[in-house]
């Protein structure tokens, strides 16, 4: 069987019709949902971009050990493992972080590739330009100095929707299918950096969800973290109209992505691929658009960013169906390899979703854990979400086979369970602390009421579950002290 994995960056679950949105932003994804299994309790593993991709491509949860970076020499990348099954493997993407020094190792294992260059601040054009349009100048003026001009340099010749990144990326994937669908087996990783910021879209998408013209307004606001007073200048000086405009540009970009995904689904119809091709559609994380006075994705990862969409079409187990089991991003890796009939699946932390798709079981996990390196851990059950705080006076270490700068404090050893070779133990600083939080997912889906003080017995239960998962993963011992969990360790 073939597998196509579609990753749409920063895709907010709350704007998809199949998850209850009535605005008509995603008609083609909703069309896909009518044939697929729709997962209602799917969550991230680690954030942001590259931590999420390492988990998706290796089945290894990483945020207890390290953050943004490369694949490790001891990882088993999904493309290499897929090739062992006899599949022809390829990636089609415009995600520019893949060709940065800090994120190497993800692409080289694919047998084929199509790269669309120039998104965000990709090191593409260096043309000497002086005049930039109002929308790009507003990016520079409102918290993203230099980025508006750099991005504009990359896109200044774009005239029509087909020139933009998602249309070009998805069109390239359709072209790849035209030329490669007759292989005995293939694995295609299709990844759009959209609907990531900057939320720059052409007409008709620009005015599709607003009448505001956007003059003097940014389409790339700085992240607002809410708790720490970081980048408050933008939030304190913006207007309700600008917030509405930014959200409308995001919706326009998501609609554009959806429109071209419709062409991909049409291509599967044209090539008669549905009967022997599994299709996965998901994201790396969501993106806050002014909710809770925040923009972007950052800890604490509320459901706005952490509760993400997942839809899977499997020809042997057709939908439509809804799956309520708790699942997480690290489960994608073993699922794809089992779909490809891999003889051995080396997934350190992920669990295949095929038993859920086939109906052999309706349960998968009793809790999922996710987070951001250098912060706390977030634990979710079907009933509650618990966000741990942390103590930055307790040492924090980054564990990796590579380091970027020498230090006399770096040591080495066999610190990672299942990795029979030494790695570096690198002292690093933690992120600014946010408070401990507990939310009832049933009565408070918008996570407005922190119940830590009112429900100590639930806090205790969630800490015990978190410790159990951390012990199962073999996380570094200092993390228990750092997350103030030593009192919950078994004797």
Protein Blocks (a to p, Z undefined) as FASTA:
>chain_A
ZZdddddehiafklgfknopanlpammlmmmmmmmccdfbbccfbdcfkmmmmmmmnopa
fklmmccddddfkbccfklmmmmnopacddddfbfklmgfklghjlmmpmbdcddehiaj
acfbfcdcfbdcfklmmmmmnopghklmmmmmmmmmpmbfklpmklmmmmmmmmmmmmmm
mpmbdcdddddfbfcdcdddcdfklmmmocbeogoiafbdcddehlnopaklmmmmmcfk
lmmmmmmmmmmmmmmmmmmmmmmmmmmmmnopmlmcccddddfbdcdehiahighjdddd
dfklmmccdddddfklccddddfbdcdfklmmmmmmmmnopabdcdfkbccfklmmnopa
cbfbfcdcdddehiacddddfkbccdddddfkbccddddfbdfbdcfkbccddfbghiac
dcdddddddddddddddddfklmmnopaccklmmmmlmmmmmmmmmmmmmmnopafklmm
mnopmmmpcZZ
